[in-house]
Amino acid sequence: MYKLLLRPILFAFDPEKVHYFTFSLIRNVSKIPGMSALFRSMYLVNDAALERELFGLKFKNPVGLAAGFDKNAVLYNELANFGFGFIEIGTVTPKGQIGNPKKRLFRLKDDKGIINRMGFNNEGLEAAISELKKNKGKLIIGGNIGKNTHTKPEDYTSDYLECFNGLHPYVDYFVLNVSCPNVGSHAKLNDKDYLLELISEVQKANMTFDVQKPILLKIAPDLNNNQLDEIIDLVKETNLDGVITSNTSTDRTGLKASDERLTEIGNGGLSGQPIKAKSTRVIKYLADKSHKSFPIIGVGGIHSTEDALEKIEAGADLVQIYTGFIYEGPKLIRDINKSLIKKAN
């Protein structure tokens, strides 16, 4: 029903406006008595074969929603009814910010992709905390954190620490977002020496709490093998809990979209089917080269059960969807989980 009826209507309008319209639609429909139960009956798949235990957390199933969809943690309770095993909110920054100028979100329909240059638009830390206090405990929540766009390089770590300390009581795991191509002064965030400093400081903060939360690093799909070797060394050196691969790509190779269309769109991070192979390559390289010594969450171009299984076979322990959720609808979550049960049996 989604792909035949709803998607053609939604795709006729501006992507960012549709995003907010969809949020309102899901929230309001979920308030109708019986609708949340109906969604759960349609999409939720419960089976012991789907359960995964990673970094001390037990996931009901391995299919999650990637960061960037529910930036301000306003819809995770309702989204849980679509069958996700976990939802990652954010990216959250200390202060609210409007992000980059609009238009900043573009569909590549022929490629089943999206280009965005949102720029960490979000309501800020305090707004996210306020929403997370409404958590009904339906599933695991991850907190994706970053820096404000105008923060000076010497204060980057302070931004991450402020978000980490503030969100610590309310999320189950953390993701240090250092790989988004849509924020200013991006280069320092990819420097290994700085990453060592950042991870070390966040881990120190983690130890001040009675219960420590897992900390993961989200990396880009465009890293070469030498850079991936550095990531493996970094994880080993810092005892990081895991890696999410991957963020969006700046590469435009092989797209069906015309050069004129891409020039019209301009900069931004590419997600969806065009980065599927890139993301899978990075997963496989990290898993093989590290001898599977740390957990990997695979994200990038998952639009079918086959895409999800490909990520898992390459070495991903969990998967996340975002662009696939927009193009394929909530049925995708159910289908992936059913295929995993079938594979397990």
C-alpha positions in Angstrom: 0.0 0.0 0.0 2.8 2.4 0.9 4.7 2.1 -2.4 1.6 2.0 -4.6 -0.6 4.7 -3.0 1.2 6.8 -0.4 4.7 7.1 -1.8 3.7 8.6 -5.2 1.7 11.3 -3.4 4.5 12.1 -0.9 7.2 12.1 -3.5 5.3 14.8 -5.5 6.2 17.4 -2.8 9.4 18.9 -1.3 11.3 16.2 0.6 11.8 18.3 3.8 8.2 19.4 4.0 7.1 15.8 3.4 9.4 14.7 6.3 7.6 17.0 8.8 4.2 16.2 7.3 4.9 12.4 7.8 5.9 13.0 11.4 2.6 14.8 12.1 0.7 12.1 10.3 2.3 9.2 12.2 1.9 11.1 15.5 -1.8 11.9 15.0 -2.8 8.6 13.5 -1.1 6.8 16.5 -3.3 8.8 18.9 -6.4 7.1 17.4 -7.5 4.3 19.7 -6.3 0.9 18.4 -4.0 2.3 15.7 -0.7 1.6 17.5 -1.9 -2.0 18.2 -2.8 -2.3 14.5 0.7 -1.1 13.4 2.3 -3.6 15.8 0.2 -6.4 14.4 1.2 -5.5 10.9 4.9 -4.9 11.3 6.2 -6.2 14.6 7.9 -9.6 14.5 8.8 -11.3 17.8 11.0 -14.4 17.7 13.9 -15.5 19.8 15.9 -16.1 16.6 16.0 -12.3 16.1 17.5 -11.4 19.4 21.0 -10.1 19.5 23.3 -9.3 22.4 26.0 -6.7 21.8 28.1 -4.5 24.1 25.9 -5.5 27.1 22.6 -4.7 25.4 19.9 -7.1 24.3 18.3 -6.1 21.1 14.8 -7.6 20.3 15.8 -7.7 16.6 18.8 -6.4 14.6 17.0 -3.9 12.4 17.3 -0.3 13.6 16.5 3.2 12.4 19.6 5.3 11.7 20.2 8.7 13.1 18.9 11.7 11.2 15.3 10.6 10.9 14.1 11.4 14.5 16.6 14.1 15.1 14.9 15.6 18.2 13.6 12.3 19.7 10.0 13.3 19.2 8.6 10.2 17.4 10.6 7.2 18.7 7.7 5.8 20.8 5.4 5.8 17.7 8.2 4.5 15.4 8.7 1.6 17.7 5.3 0.2 16.5 6.8 -0.3 13.0 9.0 -3.2 14.3 12.4 -1.6 14.8 14.7 -3.3 17.2 16.4 0.0 18.1 16.2 3.7 17.2 19.0 6.2 17.1 18.0 9.8 17.8 20.0 12.8 16.7 22.4 14.1 15.7 22.1 16.2 18.9 24.2 19.2 19.5 24.5 21.3 22.7 22.6 24.3 21.3 19.7 24.2 18.9 20.6 25.3 15.4 18.7 25.8 12.2 21.3 24.0 10.0 22.2 24.9 6.4 20.0 27.1 4.2 17.1 25.5 2.4 16.7 23.7 -0.1 19.0 21.1 1.5 17.3 17.7 0.9 16.9 16.2 -2.5 15.6 12.9 -3.9 17.4 11.0 -6.7 14.4 8.8 -7.6 16.1 6.9 -10.5 19.0 6.0 -8.2 16.8 5.3 -5.1 19.0 7.8 -3.3 18.9 11.0 -1.3 21.4 13.9 -1.1 21.2 16.1 2.0 23.2 18.9 3.4 21.0 19.5 6.5 23.9 20.6 8.7 22.9 19.1 12.0 19.6 21.0 12.3 18.1 20.1 15.7 16.4 21.7 18.7 19.4 21.1 21.0 20.3 19.0 24.0 17.7 20.2 26.5 14.9 19.7 24.0 16.1 16.1 23.3 16.3 15.4 27.1 12.7 16.7 27.5 11.5 14.3 24.8 13.5 11.3 26.1 11.9 11.6 29.5 8.7 10.4 27.8 10.4 7.1 26.8 7.9 4.2 27.3 10.7 1.6 27.2 9.6 -0.1 24.0 13.1 -0.6 22.6 16.8 0.4 22.8 17.5 4.1 22.1 20.9 5.3 20.8 22.1 8.9 21.1 24.0 10.3 18.1 26.0 13.3 19.2 27.9 16.1 17.5 29.2 19.6 17.7 27.6 22.9 16.9 28.5 24.3 13.5 30.1 27.5 14.9 32.0 25.9 17.7 35.7 26.6 17.6 38.1 23.7 17.0 39.5 23.9 20.5 36.0 23.5 21.9 34.8 20.5 19.8 35.4 18.0 22.7 33.5 20.2 25.1 30.4 20.0 22.8 30.6 16.2 22.6 31.1 16.0 26.4 28.1 18.3 27.1 25.8 16.1 25.0 27.3 12.9 26.4 26.8 13.9 30.0 23.4 15.4 29.4 22.0 12.4 27.5 23.7 9.7 29.6 20.7 8.9 31.8 18.3 8.7 28.9 19.9 6.6 26.1 21.3 3.1 25.9 24.3 3.7 23.7 26.2 6.6 22.2 27.5 7.4 18.7 30.2 9.9 18.1 29.3 11.4 14.8 32.6 12.6 13.3 31.9 11.7 9.7 29.0 13.9 8.5 30.1 15.9 5.4 27.6 18.7 6.0 29.1 20.5 8.9 31.9 23.1 9.0 35.5 22.5 10.0 35.1 18.8 9.2 38.8 17.9 8.7 39.8 17.9 12.4 37.1 15.3 13.2 38.8 12.8 10.8 42.3 13.3 12.3 43.4 10.2 14.2 45.2 12.1 17.0 42.1 14.2 17.6 39.9 11.1 17.6 42.1 9.5 20.3 41.7 12.6 22.4 37.9 12.8 21.9 37.3 9.2 22.6 39.6 9.2 25.7 37.7 12.2 27.1 34.3 10.8 26.5 35.4 7.5 28.1 36.7 9.3 31.1 33.3 11.0 31.4 31.6 7.6 31.0 33.5 6.3 34.1 32.0 9.0 36.3 28.6 7.3 36.0 27.5 4.3 38.0 26.6 2.5 34.8 28.7 2.9 31.7 27.1 3.2 28.3 28.6 1.7 25.1 30.3 4.2 22.8 30.5 3.8 19.0 32.1 5.7 16.2 30.3 6.5 13.0 32.6 6.6 10.0 32.4 7.6 6.3 32.0 5.1 3.4 34.7 7.0 1.4 37.7 5.9 3.6 40.5 4.1 1.8 42.2 1.0 3.2 44.9 2.9 5.0 42.3 5.0 6.8 40.3 1.9 7.6 43.5 0.4 9.1 43.7 3.5 11.3 40.1 2.9 12.4 40.9 -0.6 13.4 44.0 0.6 15.3 41.9 3.3 17.0 39.3 0.8 18.2 41.9 -1.5 19.5 43.9 1.3 21.2 40.8 2.9 22.9 38.7 -0.2 23.5 35.8 1.5 21.7 32.6 -0.6 21.8 32.0 -0.6 18.1 31.8 1.1 14.7 28.8 2.2 12.6 29.5 2.1 8.9 28.6 4.1 7.2 27.6 7.8 7.1 26.7 9.5 3.8 29.1 9.8 0.8 30.5 12.8 -1.1 31.2 10.6 -4.1 28.9 11.0 -7.2 30.3 8.2 -9.3 28.0 6.0 -11.3 24.7 7.9 -10.6 21.8 7.8 -13.1 21.0 11.4 -12.3 22.4 13.8 -14.9 25.4 16.0 -14.4 23.0 19.0 -14.7 20.8 17.7 -11.9 23.8 17.1 -9.7 25.2 20.5 -10.3 21.8 22.0 -9.5 21.7 20.1 -6.2 25.3 21.0 -5.2 27.1 19.6 -2.1 25.7 17.2 0.3 25.9 13.6 1.6 24.6 10.9 -0.6 22.6 8.0 0.9 20.6 5.1 -0.3 21.2 2.5 -3.0 24.1 4.3 -4.6 26.3 3.8 -1.5 25.2 0.2 -0.8 28.4 -1.4 -2.3 30.7 1.2 -0.7 29.2 0.6 2.8 29.3 -3.2 2.4 33.0 -3.0 1.3 33.9 -1.1 4.4 32.0 -3.5 6.6 33.8 -6.5 5.1 37.2 -4.9 5.2 36.8 -4.0 8.9 35.5 -7.4 9.8 38.1 -9.4 7.9 41.1 -7.2 8.8 40.2 -7.0 12.5 39.3 -10.7 12.6 35.8 -9.5 13.8 37.3 -8.2 17.0 34.6 -5.5 17.5 30.8 -5.1 16.7 29.8 -3.4 13.5 26.4 -1.8 12.7 25.9 -1.8 9.0 24.0 1.1 7.3 23.9 2.3 3.7 21.6 1.3 0.8 19.5 -1.3 2.5 16.3 -1.4 0.5 15.5 -5.1 0.6 16.0 -8.3 2.6 18.8 -9.2 0.3 20.6 -5.9 1.0 20.3 -6.5 4.7 21.6 -10.1 4.5 24.5 -8.9 2.4 25.5 -6.5 5.2 25.2 -9.2 7.8 27.2 -11.7 5.7 29.9 -9.1 5.2 30.3 -8.8 9.0 27.6 -6.5 10.4 26.0 -7.6 13.7 23.1 -5.1 13.4 21.8 -3.1 10.5 20.1 0.3 10.2 17.9 1.8 7.6 16.9 5.4 6.7 16.7 6.1 3.0 15.3 2.5 2.5 12.6 3.3 5.0 11.6 6.3 3.0 11.6 4.5 -0.4 10.2 1.1 0.7 8.1 1.9 3.8 7.7 0.0 7.1 7.1 -3.3 5.4 10.9 -3.4 4.8 11.5 -3.9 8.6 9.1 -6.8 8.8 10.4 -8.4 5.7 14.0 -8.3 6.9 13.1 -9.8 10.2 11.1 -12.5 8.7 13.9 -13.4 6.3 16.3 -13.6 9.3 14.0 -16.0 11.1 13.7 -18.1 7.9 17.5 -18.1 7.6 18.0 -19.1 11.2 15.6 -22.1 10.8 
